[in-house]
Amino acid sequence: MEKYPWFNERQRQLTDEVVEFVDEITPRAYEAAIKQEHPRDLVKMVADKGWFGALVPEEYGGMGKEIGITGCQIIAEGLTRAATVGGVYSATSFGGVEQICMFGTEEQKERWLPKIARGELLGAITLTEPFVGTDAAGIRTTATRDGDYYVLNGKKRFISNAGLADIYMLYAKTSDEPGDRAAYKHLSAFIVEKGTPGFTIERINELAVFRGIRNGFLDFDNARVPASNMLLGEGNGWGVMTAGLNFERLTVATQIIAGMREALRYALYFATRRVQFNQRTIDFEANQYKLADIILRMKTARLLTYYAAWMMDQGLNPVVEANAAKIYATEACRDATLDALQIIGGDAFTRFYPVEQILLDAKILEVGAGTNEVLRRLLTAQARRIMADELKAPRRRIHKELRFPIPYYKPSPEFAPKKVPTDLEGMEDAILEALAADYFVNPGLHMRREELMEDTGLDEEQLDEALASLEEKKLVDLYRTRQGVIILAKATYDGLRKAKPKEYYQWYPPWSMEDERF
């Protein structure tokens, strides 16, 4: 595994330790996966190395800040090569450990973190339900306060580590009030311990993916959980969940990167040994292009993922980066494994080579931890909010000499209004003039109200009054929000004619011919 320049010395050492360990245990890990066994012996070896404590502070027996989120991802990436072992490790990391570290009380940390660090407790995340998938706000499992306990009723499904985990990070509905639902204050987060009365494993799934990893349904039938097991207080589960999902999606990306590397290894392994038409298949140019594409995808996905991990280690909240890493890595791995399958050919569709399994695992993770389609919506919304300044487009203005649109990133005095009108007719004329200039540079676009205020010097009240008057005269076309607020405007054809003579809008490049103009 490549060590990036920003890795600290302990993280660099850890990378070597993980590679050496996984090289040693891989045969046993594959044996367990083929037999569909839970490799308790290998999990115990991981625990003995203290790696389950990668996220845990040193005062609770963990590896401390020197390892951090980045170190946790190094371990997850390496262990994923060891089949089931990586899945068990990762599910524990985002199935309680990260949430307790971030949101747990001192009592909760002292109660669980030392045992987690020693590998005595495995974890699981319990979010998905029979009727609820990516729409996490629609959770139907309920938690009702009863003295010092909460009574849980409901079901969860597609739970990795089901039956094996000792602690289950659970989200349940604690309010039906519309106001709480609208404010995302209707959910609460709990740590539910194995052995809780009323909490049972309903079903173990037979999956086509994640070979050897336990996955199942959970049932909560009046399960009584101590109120002291709640994280961050009642109604604050959404915040715990979203923070946890960022980390989970980052870890999913890390696991997928390991899959891409294995697909590349097997494609190279096969192509350098397979002879067809009297030459090795790696010598066919088409296969070389496919191998190059796999490398490009793997390198890009890994850089994005470890950059997001670095951001988390700096105390930042990389919502955009973590979600982008999950989307890109899963889809890149899907495409990479399809290329690897094509390079290998028919043998790739036997289980003698694990590439088909990597493809299936990549595909399910386009769905798991939030579907990529929904994450794209989230990414767009977050980019518009968080990256508003970074994505702010320049004002396009008419260059006076060139009569050509030029981008301006800062206000220019030459475009400032010379005089701000106060009468309605003067305000209307100023608006039409600004809209005419904008039509010249953006003929297919409306103009934002903030731009109109900048160009005319009008305040909001004056602008709304004049725009409403111009709309009534059919000189402007307005776009309003559902609440009726004007946010965009453009001049109608009649408005353009009233604002400027037709010669104002004419422009011809120097190379155009006279007989083309009329």
MARDREN-52546 format. One record per residue (C-alpha): x, y, z; residue number from 1; residue in one letter. Coordinates in pm, 1 decimal. Layout:
<rs>
<<X Y Z> NUM a>
...
</rs>
This chain:
<rs>
<<0.0 0.0 0.0> 1 m>
<<136.2 338.5 -101.6> 2 e>
<<239.5 576.5 177.9> 3 k>
<<145.6 935.3 112.7> 4 y>
<<384.3 1219.7 202.4> 5 p>
<<145.1 1350.2 469.4> 6 w>
<<144.9 1020.4 663.1> 7 f>
<<322.9 1061.1 997.3> 8 n>
<<594.7 816.3 1098.5> 9 e>
<<358.3 596.5 1300.0> 10 r>
<<114.0 572.5 1010.1> 11 q>
<<398.2 479.8 775.2> 12 r>
<<511.1 204.6 1012.8> 13 q>
<<151.5 87.3 1047.6> 14 l>
<<121.6 52.2 669.5> 15 t>
<<415.9 -189.7 664.3> 16 d>
<<281.8 -381.0 965.3> 17 e>
<<-61.3 -424.5 807.4> 18 v>
<<80.2 -544.5 473.9> 19 v>
<<306.7 -797.2 645.2> 20 e>
<<23.7 -924.6 865.7> 21 f>
<<-224.5 -961.2 579.5> 22 v>
<<30.9 -1142.0 363.6> 23 d>
<<60.2 -1393.8 646.5> 24 e>
<<-310.4 -1450.5 718.9> 25 i>
<<-458.1 -1436.3 367.7> 26 t>
<<-460.5 -1816.3 307.2> 27 p>
<<-653.5 -1877.0 629.1> 28 r>
<<-884.5 -1581.6 554.1> 29 a>
<<-974.9 -1723.8 212.8> 30 y>
<<-1031.1 -2066.7 362.5> 31 e>
<<-1278.7 -1917.4 609.5> 32 a>
<<-1456.7 -1718.7 338.8> 33 a>
<<-1499.4 -2021.5 112.1> 34 i>
<<-1637.1 -2221.9 406.7> 35 k>
<<-1858.4 -1926.0 510.6> 36 q>
<<-1694.5 -1937.5 853.0> 37 e>
<<-1646.4 -1647.1 1089.3> 38 h>
<<-1265.7 -1637.9 1132.9> 39 p>
<<-1258.5 -1590.0 1508.6> 40 r>
<<-891.5 -1683.2 1523.0> 41 d>
<<-793.3 -1408.0 1278.8> 42 l>
<<-1015.2 -1149.1 1445.9> 43 v>
<<-843.3 -1240.0 1772.8> 44 k>
<<-505.6 -1178.3 1607.3> 45 m>
<<-622.2 -834.4 1490.6> 46 v>
<<-743.6 -761.3 1843.2> 47 a>
<<-410.1 -868.5 1991.9> 48 d>
<<-237.5 -608.3 1774.5> 49 k>
<<-462.0 -341.0 1926.2> 50 g>
<<-597.1 -236.6 1587.0> 51 w>
<<-958.9 -227.1 1701.7> 52 f>
<<-843.9 66.9 1911.4> 53 g>
<<-731.4 274.6 1613.7> 54 a>
<<-1003.9 533.9 1677.1> 55 l>
<<-993.1 505.2 2056.5> 56 v>
<<-803.0 770.8 2258.5> 57 p>
<<-500.3 649.9 2451.2> 58 e>
<<-662.5 720.7 2788.8> 59 e>
<<-914.9 446.3 2711.1> 60 y>
<<-654.9 197.0 2591.3> 61 g>
<<-657.5 292.7 2224.5> 62 g>
<<-387.5 381.2 1973.5> 63 m>
<<-440.7 754.9 2004.8> 64 g>
<<-431.1 1059.7 1780.2> 65 k>
<<-105.1 960.5 1614.4> 66 e>
<<-294.9 684.6 1433.5> 67 i>
<<-623.9 868.8 1386.8> 68 g>
<<-880.2 832.6 1109.3> 69 i>
<<-602.0 785.8 855.0> 70 t>
<<-454.9 495.8 1051.7> 71 g>
<<-797.2 336.2 1081.5> 72 c>
<<-833.9 354.1 702.2> 73 q>
<<-486.8 203.3 652.2> 74 i>
<<-592.1 -93.0 866.2> 75 i>
<<-931.7 -122.3 692.1> 76 a>
<<-772.2 -110.5 346.3> 77 e>
<<-515.6 -374.6 435.0> 78 g>
<<-752.8 -610.1 615.2> 79 l>
<<-1007.4 -597.0 332.0> 80 t>
<<-761.4 -804.4 128.3> 81 r>
<<-805.9 -1071.0 396.7> 82 a>
<<-1168.3 -1133.6 294.3> 83 a>
<<-1406.9 -1148.9 592.3> 84 t>
<<-1159.0 -999.2 838.9> 85 v>
<<-1174.4 -656.6 678.4> 86 g>
<<-1553.5 -653.7 682.3> 87 g>
<<-1568.2 -741.3 1051.7> 88 v>
<<-1312.7 -472.9 1136.0> 89 y>
<<-1476.9 -198.0 929.9> 90 s>
<<-1830.4 -275.8 1050.4> 91 a>
<<-1707.8 -242.8 1409.2> 92 t>
<<-1529.4 86.5 1334.6> 93 s>
<<-1841.8 259.1 1204.5> 94 f>
<<-2081.6 48.4 1410.3> 95 g>
<<-2043.5 218.3 1745.8> 96 g>
<<-1676.5 298.1 1796.7> 97 v>
<<-1664.6 622.7 1600.4> 98 e>
<<-1998.0 737.5 1747.2> 99 q>
<<-1898.1 665.6 2108.9> 100 i>
<<-1565.4 843.5 2059.7> 101 c>
<<-1738.0 1151.7 1916.9> 102 m>
<<-2058.5 1171.9 2119.7> 103 f>
<<-2027.8 944.3 2421.3> 104 g>
<<-2033.2 1068.9 2779.1> 105 t>
<<-1733.7 1004.1 3001.9> 106 e>
<<-1923.0 715.0 3162.3> 107 e>
<<-2006.6 564.8 2823.3> 108 q>
<<-1648.9 595.9 2702.4> 109 k>
<<-1510.4 430.3 3014.9> 110 e>
<<-1772.2 158.3 2987.9> 111 r>
<<-1719.3 52.3 2626.9> 112 w>
<<-1403.5 196.2 2470.2> 113 l>
<<-1141.4 -5.7 2666.0> 114 p>
<<-1317.8 -330.8 2574.7> 115 k>
<<-1344.1 -222.8 2210.9> 116 i>
<<-973.6 -134.2 2204.8> 117 a>
<<-889.6 -482.2 2337.7> 118 r>
<<-1109.3 -641.7 2070.5> 119 g>
<<-1351.4 -778.8 2329.8> 120 e>
<<-1652.2 -606.3 2170.6> 121 l>
<<-1745.7 -616.2 1803.0> 122 l>
<<-1988.4 -358.6 1667.8> 123 g>
<<-2261.0 -317.1 1407.6> 124 a>
<<-2454.3 -27.4 1257.2> 125 i>
<<-2833.5 -76.6 1254.3> 126 t>
<<-3004.0 178.3 1033.3> 127 l>
<<-3177.2 4.1 740.5> 128 t>
<<-3528.1 -133.4 799.9> 129 e>
<<-3770.9 -344.2 591.2> 130 p>
<<-3954.8 -26.3 486.7> 131 f>
<<-3665.5 219.0 512.5> 132 v>
<<-3340.1 228.7 316.1> 133 g>
<<-3157.5 544.1 217.1> 134 t>
<<-3449.6 752.4 349.7> 135 d>
<<-3303.9 734.3 699.1> 136 a>
<<-3534.6 1008.4 829.8> 137 a>
<<-3826.0 768.7 773.1> 138 g>
<<-3715.3 519.8 1041.4> 139 i>
<<-4013.3 337.2 1194.0> 140 r>
<<-3847.9 156.3 1484.6> 141 t>
<<-3968.7 337.4 1797.3> 142 t>
<<-3815.1 410.5 2136.2> 143 a>
<<-4057.5 502.9 2416.2> 144 t>
<<-3937.1 633.8 2751.4> 145 r>
<<-4033.3 421.7 3052.3> 146 d>
<<-3858.9 543.4 3365.0> 147 g>
<<-3488.2 476.0 3341.1> 148 d>
<<-3535.7 274.5 3022.2> 149 y>
<<-3642.9 314.0 2662.3> 150 y>
<<-3864.3 42.7 2515.8> 151 v>
<<-3769.6 -43.0 2155.3> 152 l>
<<-4010.7 -188.7 1901.5> 153 n>
<<-3932.3 -249.1 1536.8> 154 g>
<<-3699.8 -427.7 1296.6> 155 k>
<<-3368.4 -367.4 1119.9> 156 k>
<<-3224.9 -552.4 821.2> 157 r>
<<-2909.9 -587.6 609.4> 158 f>
<<-2703.9 -560.0 927.4> 159 i>
<<-2340.5 -660.5 885.7> 160 s>
<<-2194.2 -846.7 1186.4> 161 n>
<<-2549.3 -951.4 1283.8> 162 a>
<<-2524.8 -1206.5 1560.6> 163 g>
<<-2149.4 -1158.1 1597.7> 164 l>
<<-2154.9 -802.0 1725.9> 165 a>
<<-2170.3 -726.3 2095.5> 166 d>
<<-2288.3 -365.1 2058.8> 167 i>
<<-2534.8 -236.4 1800.3> 168 y>
<<-2545.4 132.7 1704.4> 169 m>
<<-2920.7 184.9 1667.6> 170 l>
<<-3135.7 477.0 1556.5> 171 y>
<<-3501.4 490.1 1659.0> 172 a>
<<-3791.7 734.0 1646.7> 173 k>
<<-3864.0 907.6 1976.5> 174 t>
<<-4117.2 1166.2 1854.6> 175 s>
<<-4413.9 1184.3 1615.4> 176 d>
<<-4450.2 1561.0 1644.5> 177 e>
<<-4453.6 1725.1 1297.7> 178 p>
<<-4231.4 2006.3 1425.1> 179 g>
<<-3970.5 1760.2 1550.4> 180 d>
<<-3984.9 1571.4 1221.3> 181 r>
<<-3939.7 1890.1 1021.5> 182 a>
<<-3640.5 1986.9 1237.1> 183 a>
<<-3492.8 1633.0 1228.7> 184 y>
<<-3534.6 1614.1 1606.9> 185 k>
<<-3749.5 1299.1 1596.9> 186 h>
<<-3468.5 1040.7 1609.4> 187 l>
<<-3242.2 928.1 1892.1> 188 s>
<<-2926.1 717.2 1896.3> 189 a>
<<-2869.0 418.7 2126.0> 190 f>
<<-2605.4 156.5 2195.1> 191 i>
<<-2796.8 -171.7 2227.7> 192 v>
<<-2603.1 -457.2 2383.8> 193 e>
<<-2622.5 -820.0 2287.0> 194 k>
<<-2836.1 -1005.4 2541.8> 195 g>
<<-3084.7 -722.1 2589.4> 196 t>
<<-3424.9 -886.8 2664.9> 197 p>
<<-3655.3 -855.3 2365.0> 198 g>
<<-3367.1 -810.7 2119.5> 199 f>
<<-3319.6 -1110.2 1889.5> 200 t>
<<-3173.6 -1208.5 1553.4> 201 i>
<<-3471.1 -1263.8 1325.2> 202 e>
<<-3287.7 -1398.3 1022.7> 203 r>
<<-2939.8 -1454.3 880.5> 204 i>
<<-2924.6 -1361.6 512.3> 205 n>
<<-2781.6 -1576.8 235.3> 206 e>
<<-2613.2 -1302.8 34.8> 207 l>
<<-2458.5 -1304.4 -310.0> 208 a>
<<-2206.6 -1048.2 -180.3> 209 v>
<<-1967.8 -1012.2 116.6> 210 f>
<<-1887.9 -1382.1 119.6> 211 r>
<<-1836.0 -1503.6 474.6> 212 g>
<<-1956.0 -1183.7 643.6> 213 i>
<<-2261.5 -1233.7 864.3> 214 r>
<<-2559.6 -1023.6 763.8> 215 n>
<<-2912.7 -1039.7 896.2> 216 g>
<<-3238.7 -902.6 1035.4> 217 f>
<<-3284.3 -777.6 1390.2> 218 l>
<<-3609.7 -775.2 1587.1> 219 d>
<<-3693.9 -551.3 1882.4> 220 f>
<<-4000.3 -665.8 2073.7> 221 d>
<<-4041.5 -442.3 2379.6> 222 n>
<<-3662.7 -448.9 2420.2> 223 a>
<<-3569.8 -247.2 2727.6> 224 r>
<<-3254.7 -39.1 2685.3> 225 v>
<<-3119.0 174.3 2969.7> 226 p>
<<-3157.7 548.2 2912.1> 227 a>
<<-2786.6 571.7 2992.6> 228 s>
<<-2721.1 394.1 2659.6> 229 n>
<<-2848.1 693.7 2462.0> 230 m>
<<-2588.1 905.1 2281.7> 231 l>
<<-2612.9 1286.7 2285.8> 232 l>
<<-2962.9 1302.2 2438.3> 233 g>
<<-3314.0 1251.6 2307.6> 234 e>
<<-3389.5 1398.1 1966.6> 235 g>
<<-3025.3 1433.4 1863.1> 236 n>
<<-2990.1 1106.4 1675.0> 237 g>
<<-2982.4 1273.0 1333.4> 238 w>
<<-2658.7 1452.4 1415.7> 239 g>
<<-2500.2 1131.2 1542.7> 240 v>
<<-2619.3 948.5 1232.4> 241 m>
<<-2495.9 1196.5 974.6> 242 t>
<<-2152.8 1222.5 1135.7> 243 a>
<<-2135.9 843.8 1146.4> 244 g>
<<-2244.5 811.4 783.6> 245 l>
<<-1961.5 1037.0 666.7> 246 n>
<<-1714.3 806.0 839.5> 247 f>
<<-1892.1 492.9 714.7> 248 e>
<<-1886.8 616.2 353.5> 249 r>
<<-1519.5 698.0 386.0> 250 l>
<<-1450.3 346.4 513.8> 251 t>
<<-1659.3 193.4 234.4> 252 v>
<<-1440.6 380.6 -15.8> 253 a>
<<-1128.0 247.3 156.1> 254 t>
<<-1252.2 -111.3 135.1> 255 q>
<<-1339.3 -67.0 -230.9> 256 i>
<<-988.5 60.2 -307.6> 257 i>
<<-850.4 -266.4 -170.6> 258 a>
<<-1086.0 -450.0 -406.3> 259 g>
<<-961.6 -252.4 -705.1> 260 m>
<<-603.3 -336.9 -619.0> 261 r>
<<-689.3 -706.4 -604.8> 262 e>
<<-870.9 -687.1 -938.9> 263 a>
<<-561.4 -526.6 -1089.1> 264 l>
<<-333.8 -791.5 -937.6> 265 r>
<<-539.9 -1076.9 -1079.7> 266 y>
<<-573.0 -912.7 -1421.4> 267 a>
<<-194.3 -871.3 -1438.4> 268 l>
<<-139.5 -1220.9 -1300.5> 269 y>
<<-359.2 -1370.4 -1570.3> 270 f>
<<-256.3 -1155.4 -1866.3> 271 a>
<<116.9 -1215.4 -1818.2> 272 t>
<<59.3 -1593.4 -1821.6> 273 r>
<<-220.8 -1643.2 -2073.6> 274 r>
<<-101.4 -1707.2 -2432.9> 275 v>
<<-340.5 -1664.2 -2725.9> 276 q>
<<-255.9 -1627.5 -3096.0> 277 f>
<<107.9 -1696.6 -3006.2> 278 n>
<<142.7 -1402.4 -2771.0> 279 q>
<<63.3 -1315.0 -2412.6> 280 r>
<<-271.8 -1142.6 -2369.3> 281 t>
<<-102.1 -852.9 -2188.9> 282 i>
<<67.7 -771.1 -2520.9> 283 d>
<<-268.4 -696.9 -2682.3> 284 f>
<<-311.1 -320.8 -2690.7> 285 e>
<<-677.7 -341.1 -2588.5> 286 a>
<<-581.8 -513.4 -2263.6> 287 n>
<<-309.6 -257.5 -2193.3> 288 q>
<<-568.2 20.4 -2219.2> 289 y>
<<-791.4 -162.7 -1973.7> 290 k>
<<-506.6 -209.7 -1726.8> 291 l>
<<-417.8 159.4 -1755.2> 292 a>
<<-778.1 255.2 -1682.0> 293 d>
<<-784.3 33.0 -1372.0> 294 i>
<<-467.7 201.1 -1243.0> 295 i>
<<-607.9 548.6 -1310.9> 296 l>
<<-930.7 472.3 -1124.7> 297 r>
<<-754.8 312.1 -828.8> 298 m>
<<-501.0 594.0 -787.5> 299 k>
<<-765.2 865.7 -813.9> 300 t>
<<-1007.3 697.1 -571.8> 301 a>
<<-733.1 636.9 -316.2> 302 r>
<<-610.2 997.1 -324.1> 303 l>
<<-961.7 1132.3 -274.7> 304 l>
<<-1031.6 889.1 8.8> 305 t>
<<-714.7 952.7 206.6> 306 y>
<<-752.7 1326.7 156.8> 307 y>
<<-1095.6 1302.1 322.4> 308 a>
<<-939.3 1097.3 604.6> 309 a>
<<-670.9 1364.0 650.4> 310 w>
<<-941.7 1630.0 671.4> 311 m>
<<-1118.4 1434.8 947.0> 312 m>
<<-790.0 1409.6 1134.4> 313 d>
<<-765.3 1789.4 1119.4> 314 q>
<<-1103.5 1816.0 1291.7> 315 g>
<<-1282.8 1915.4 971.5> 316 l>
<<-1614.3 1776.0 848.5> 317 n>
<<-1550.9 1660.4 488.5> 318 p>
<<-1912.8 1604.4 389.1> 319 v>
<<-1844.3 1666.5 21.1> 320 v>
<<-1515.2 1474.6 12.0> 321 e>
<<-1636.1 1166.1 205.7> 322 a>
<<-1949.7 1132.0 -5.0> 323 n>
<<-1757.8 1196.7 -325.9> 324 a>
<<-1505.0 928.6 -227.0> 325 a>
<<-1780.0 672.9 -170.8> 326 k>
<<-1952.7 750.3 -501.0> 327 i>
<<-1635.4 760.9 -706.9> 328 y>
<<-1466.9 457.8 -550.2> 329 a>
<<-1767.1 224.5 -581.6> 330 t>
<<-1833.7 317.3 -942.8> 331 e>
<<-1465.7 315.8 -1032.9> 332 a>
<<-1430.4 -31.4 -880.9> 333 c>
<<-1733.1 -154.6 -1071.4> 334 r>
<<-1580.4 -38.7 -1398.7> 335 d>
<<-1233.1 -160.6 -1302.0> 336 a>
<<-1354.5 -510.8 -1219.0> 337 t>
<<-1553.0 -528.1 -1541.8> 338 l>
<<-1229.5 -451.0 -1726.2> 339 d>
<<-1045.2 -711.4 -1518.0> 340 a>
<<-1313.4 -970.1 -1596.2> 341 l>
<<-1276.1 -897.3 -1967.4> 342 q>
<<-897.3 -930.6 -1949.7> 343 i>
<<-920.1 -1264.5 -1769.6> 344 i>
<<-1204.9 -1394.4 -1984.4> 345 g>
<<-1402.5 -1708.9 -1907.4> 346 g>
<<-1190.3 -1807.2 -1608.7> 347 d>
<<-1300.5 -1487.4 -1432.8> 348 a>
<<-1647.9 -1634.0 -1399.7> 349 f>
<<-1526.1 -1924.1 -1191.6> 350 t>
<<-1469.3 -1876.2 -820.4> 351 r>
<<-1105.4 -1975.8 -864.0> 352 f>
<<-1040.8 -1605.2 -920.1> 353 y>
<<-1215.4 -1362.4 -680.1> 354 p>
<<-1269.5 -1084.2 -933.2> 355 v>
<<-1638.7 -1163.5 -980.9> 356 e>
<<-1683.1 -1134.3 -605.0> 357 q>
<<-1510.9 -795.6 -603.3> 358 i>
<<-1751.3 -678.7 -875.7> 359 l>
<<-2055.0 -787.6 -674.6> 360 l>
<<-1922.3 -624.2 -358.7> 361 d>
<<-1856.5 -298.6 -546.5> 362 a>
<<-2205.8 -305.1 -694.1> 363 k>
<<-2384.6 -357.2 -362.7> 364 i>
<<-2184.4 -71.1 -213.2> 365 l>
<<-2325.7 159.2 -480.0> 366 e>
<<-2646.4 93.2 -284.5> 367 v>
<<-2519.4 43.1 71.3> 368 g>
<<-2437.3 334.0 306.3> 369 a>
<<-2673.1 549.4 97.9> 370 g>
<<-2741.1 495.2 -270.4> 371 t>
<<-2509.7 681.9 -503.8> 372 n>
<<-2809.8 854.0 -661.3> 373 e>
<<-2918.4 1003.6 -327.8> 374 v>
<<-2558.9 1089.1 -239.0> 375 l>
<<-2531.5 1281.9 -564.8> 376 r>
<<-2831.2 1489.2 -456.6> 377 r>
<<-2666.9 1541.5 -118.4> 378 l>
<<-2340.0 1632.0 -286.7> 379 l>
<<-2508.1 1896.4 -502.0> 380 t>
<<-2691.7 2046.9 -204.3> 381 a>
<<-2377.0 2049.8 8.3> 382 q>
<<-2166.4 2195.7 -270.5> 383 a>
<<-2413.8 2479.5 -318.3> 384 r>
<<-2412.6 2550.6 55.5> 385 r>
<<-2057.9 2476.2 171.9> 386 i>
<<-1877.1 2569.0 -148.3> 387 m>
<<-2088.8 2873.4 -231.2> 388 a>
<<-1795.1 3115.3 -240.1> 389 d>
<<-1568.7 2869.6 -421.5> 390 e>
<<-1830.9 2804.4 -689.6> 391 l>
<<-1941.0 3165.1 -723.6> 392 k>
<<-1937.6 3255.2 -1090.5> 393 a>
<<-1789.7 3586.2 -1214.1> 394 p>
<<-2005.3 3869.2 -1345.2> 395 r>
<<-1992.6 3873.3 -1723.7> 396 r>
<<-1982.4 4224.8 -1858.2> 397 r>
<<-1954.3 4390.4 -2199.9> 398 i>
<<-1597.4 4504.8 -2261.6> 399 h>
<<-1636.6 4862.4 -2387.6> 400 k>
<<-1367.2 4840.0 -2653.6> 401 e>
<<-1409.5 4480.2 -2766.9> 402 l>
<<-1787.1 4466.3 -2725.3> 403 r>
<<-1732.3 4110.7 -2606.5> 404 f>
<<-1833.6 3938.1 -2276.6> 405 p>
<<-1550.3 3944.1 -2019.4> 406 i>
<<-1558.3 3778.8 -1672.5> 407 p>
<<-1510.7 4004.9 -1368.3> 408 y>
<<-1449.6 3837.0 -1031.7> 409 y>
<<-1454.6 4163.8 -837.5> 410 k>
<<-1681.6 4468.7 -864.9> 411 p>
<<-1551.0 4720.2 -1116.5> 412 s>
<<-1608.1 5095.3 -1062.5> 413 p>
<<-1673.2 5144.7 -1434.0> 414 e>
<<-2000.3 4952.6 -1401.7> 415 f>
<<-2119.4 5122.3 -1081.4> 416 a>
<<-2439.6 5328.4 -1126.2> 417 p>
<<-2363.6 5697.0 -1184.5> 418 k>
<<-2687.7 5809.4 -1024.1> 419 k>
<<-2952.2 5616.0 -830.4> 420 v>
<<-3304.5 5708.8 -944.3> 421 p>
<<-3581.3 5763.9 -689.7> 422 t>
<<-3888.9 5801.9 -911.8> 423 d>
<<-4065.7 5493.9 -1049.8> 424 l>
<<-4001.4 5575.4 -1415.1> 425 e>
<<-3632.6 5630.3 -1350.3> 426 g>
<<-3609.3 5302.0 -1155.5> 427 m>
<<-3778.2 5114.1 -1439.4> 428 e>
<<-3541.5 5265.0 -1698.0> 429 d>
<<-3236.9 5171.0 -1486.6> 430 a>
<<-3359.9 4813.5 -1453.7> 431 i>
<<-3428.6 4777.4 -1826.1> 432 l>
<<-3085.7 4916.1 -1907.6> 433 e>
<<-2922.5 4662.4 -1674.1> 434 a>
<<-3130.9 4380.0 -1822.9> 435 l>
<<-3037.4 4490.7 -2175.3> 436 a>
<<-2665.9 4476.5 -2090.4> 437 a>
<<-2712.9 4134.4 -1933.1> 438 d>
<<-2902.6 4011.0 -2241.3> 439 y>
<<-2599.6 4099.6 -2454.5> 440 f>
<<-2369.7 3870.7 -2249.8> 441 v>
<<-2625.0 3612.6 -2127.1> 442 n>
<<-2903.1 3604.1 -2389.4> 443 p>
<<-3053.9 3280.4 -2254.5> 444 g>
<<-3039.1 3359.8 -1883.8> 445 l>
<<-3233.2 3552.6 -1623.4> 446 h>
<<-3052.5 3806.8 -1408.0> 447 m>
<<-3029.1 3763.5 -1030.1> 448 r>
<<-3190.1 4026.3 -808.9> 449 r>
<<-2856.8 4085.9 -631.1> 450 e>
<<-2698.2 4170.3 -967.1> 451 e>
<<-2979.6 4409.9 -1050.2> 452 l>
<<-2933.9 4586.4 -716.4> 453 m>
<<-2559.5 4613.0 -781.1> 454 e>
<<-2608.5 4759.4 -1128.9> 455 d>
<<-2892.0 5000.8 -1045.1> 456 t>
<<-2812.9 5098.4 -684.8> 457 g>
<<-3175.8 5026.2 -587.4> 458 l>
<<-3262.8 4872.3 -253.4> 459 d>
<<-3485.5 4565.0 -225.8> 460 e>
<<-3809.1 4755.7 -176.0> 461 e>
<<-3744.0 4984.7 -472.3> 462 q>
<<-3641.1 4691.7 -690.6> 463 l>
<<-3957.1 4492.1 -611.7> 464 d>
<<-4180.7 4792.2 -676.0> 465 e>
<<-4022.3 4866.8 -1013.3> 466 a>
<<-4008.8 4501.2 -1123.8> 467 l>
<<-4377.3 4451.5 -1040.8> 468 a>
<<-4463.1 4760.2 -1246.8> 469 s>
<<-4252.3 4640.7 -1541.4> 470 l>
<<-4413.2 4295.6 -1521.9> 471 e>
<<-4757.8 4452.3 -1538.8> 472 e>
<<-4648.0 4637.8 -1853.7> 473 k>
<<-4514.8 4308.2 -1995.6> 474 k>
<<-4162.2 4448.5 -2019.5> 475 l>
<<-3999.6 4189.9 -1789.3> 476 v>
<<-4039.5 3821.0 -1714.6> 477 d>
<<-3997.5 3732.6 -1344.6> 478 l>
<<-3918.4 3409.8 -1162.9> 479 y>
<<-4046.0 3377.6 -805.3> 480 r>
<<-3997.9 3127.3 -525.2> 481 t>
<<-4297.5 2933.7 -394.7> 482 r>
<<-4327.3 3205.5 -131.5> 483 q>
<<-4363.1 3468.3 -403.6> 484 g>
<<-4019.9 3626.3 -363.2> 485 v>
<<-3872.3 3758.5 -689.9> 486 i>
<<-3524.4 3610.7 -739.9> 487 i>
<<-3469.5 3628.5 -1118.1> 488 l>
<<-3567.6 3868.1 -1396.1> 489 a>
<<-3514.6 3911.2 -1767.6> 490 k>
<<-3640.2 4163.0 -2020.2> 491 a>
<<-3908.5 4061.8 -2266.6> 492 t>
<<-3856.8 4142.4 -2632.6> 493 y>
<<-4062.7 4457.1 -2582.7> 494 d>
<<-3850.3 4541.0 -2279.7> 495 g>
<<-3529.7 4503.6 -2482.0> 496 l>
<<-3665.4 4731.2 -2756.5> 497 r>
<<-3767.2 4994.0 -2501.7> 498 k>
<<-3428.7 4981.8 -2329.7> 499 a>
<<-3195.2 5016.5 -2629.7> 500 k>
<<-3203.6 5060.6 -3007.4> 501 p>
<<-3149.1 4743.0 -3207.3> 502 k>
<<-2795.4 4853.1 -3302.4> 503 e>
<<-2696.8 4812.4 -2935.4> 504 y>
<<-2751.3 4437.8 -2955.0> 505 y>
<<-2573.8 4383.8 -3287.3> 506 q>
<<-2226.0 4236.5 -3285.8> 507 w>
<<-2020.6 4073.4 -3560.9> 508 y>
<<-1676.1 3912.0 -3530.4> 509 p>
<<-1401.8 4080.2 -3739.1> 510 p>
<<-1385.0 3787.4 -3978.2> 511 w>
<<-1753.9 3795.0 -4073.3> 512 s>
<<-1842.4 3909.7 -4426.9> 513 m>
<<-2046.8 4219.1 -4509.0> 514 e>
<<-2288.4 4019.8 -4723.3> 515 d>
<<-2370.1 3802.2 -4420.9> 516 e>
<<-2513.2 4101.7 -4237.5> 517 r>
<<-2853.5 4247.3 -4306.2> 518 f>
</rs>
